[in-house]
């Protein structure tokens, strides 16, 4: 009887460790990968915005008429982006509760980008995360 209780207690401890430590790390890894996919999905519209802004010499209207199709990923769920008139790109993934904002800055005729994402723990350093 005592041995059976010790085995059950041991299994409960292993289950607790898995739920407390291993599963959150797995979820964190998936969210980080989803963040990378969101950031990569903004590359094509970034090029379009940069071309329009550099040609016009300003960001006003640089994002007009730029559409980005959402993408359904079997691992991450749906990835979505929207391009604002000023060229800012917003992306989000509901399944992993992550968002990015990629904002253009025109200086000396060239566009530079600032990326910020939430939550910070899922973002790479290039997008305001801890790396």
C-alpha positions in Angstrom: 0.0 0.0 0.0 2.8 2.4 1.0 4.7 1.6 -2.2 1.7 2.3 -4.4 1.2 5.6 -2.7 4.8 6.5 -3.3 4.5 5.6 -7.0 1.3 7.7 -7.3 3.0 10.6 -5.6 6.0 10.2 -7.9 3.8 10.2 -11.0 1.9 13.3 -9.7 5.3 15.1 -9.2 6.4 14.2 -12.7 3.0 15.5 -14.1 3.4 18.7 -12.1 6.9 19.3 -13.5 5.7 18.7 -17.0 2.7 21.1 -16.6 4.7 23.7 -14.8 7.9 23.8 -16.8 8.0 21.8 -20.0 4.6 22.8 -21.5 5.1 26.5 -21.1 8.5 26.3 -22.7 7.0 24.4 -25.6 4.3 27.1 -26.0 6.9 29.8 -25.7 8.9 28.2 -28.5 5.9 28.1 -30.8 5.0 31.7 -30.1 8.6 32.7 -30.9 8.4 30.8 -34.2 5.0 32.5 -34.9 6.6 35.9 -34.2 9.3 35.1 -36.7 6.7 34.1 -39.3 4.8 37.4 -38.7 7.9 39.4 -39.1 8.9 37.6 -42.3 5.4 38.1 -43.7 5.9 41.8 -43.5 8.9 41.8 -45.8 7.0 42.0 -49.1 4.8 45.0 -48.0 7.9 46.7 -46.5 9.5 46.6 -50.0 6.4 48.0 -51.6 6.0 50.8 -49.0 9.7 51.7 -49.3 9.5 51.9 -53.1 6.5 54.1 -53.0 7.9 56.4 -50.3 11.3 56.7 -51.9 9.7 57.6 -55.2 7.3 60.2 -53.7 9.8 61.5 -51.3 7.5 61.1 -48.3 5.5 58.5 -46.4 2.0 60.0 -47.0 0.0 57.5 -48.9 2.9 55.1 -49.2 0.8 52.2 -47.9 -2.3 53.0 -50.0 -3.6 50.0 -52.0 -1.1 47.6 -50.5 -2.9 44.5 -49.4 -1.4 41.5 -47.6 -3.3 38.2 -47.7 -3.6 36.4 -44.4 -1.9 33.1 -44.2 -3.1 30.0 -42.5 -0.3 28.0 -41.0 -0.9 24.4 -39.7 1.3 25.1 -36.6 0.6 28.7 -35.8 -2.9 29.2 -37.0 -3.9 32.3 -39.0 -1.3 35.1 -39.5 -2.7 38.5 -40.6 -1.3 41.8 -41.7 -2.6 45.2 -42.6 -0.8 48.1 -44.2 -1.8 51.6 -43.1 -1.8 54.6 -45.4 1.4 56.0 -43.8 3.1 52.7 -44.5 3.0 51.2 -41.0 2.4 47.5 -41.0 0.6 45.7 -38.3 0.6 41.9 -37.9 -1.1 39.6 -35.5 -1.6 35.9 -34.6 -4.6 35.2 -32.4 -3.6 31.6 -31.6 -0.4 32.7 -29.9 -1.6 36.1 -28.8 1.2 38.0 -30.5 1.3 41.3 -32.4 3.9 43.3 -34.3 4.1 46.8 -35.5 6.6 47.7 -38.3 6.9 51.5 -38.7 8.7 53.2 -41.6 10.9 56.3 -41.1 12.0 58.2 -44.2 15.4 59.9 -43.9 17.6 61.2 -46.6 15.4 59.6 -49.2 15.7 56.1 -47.7 13.2 54.2 -45.6 14.4 52.6 -42.3 12.1 50.4 -40.2 11.4 50.1 -36.5 9.8 46.8 -35.4 8.1 46.4 -32.1 6.2 43.4 -30.9 4.1 42.1 -28.0 4.7 40.2 -25.8 8.3 41.1 -25.6 9.3 37.6 -24.5 8.3 36.1 -27.9 10.0 38.7 -30.0 13.5 38.6 -31.5 15.9 41.4 -30.5 15.3 43.0 -33.9 11.7 43.5 -33.0 12.1 44.9 -29.4 12.4 41.5 -27.7 15.0 40.0 -25.5 16.4 37.9 -28.3 
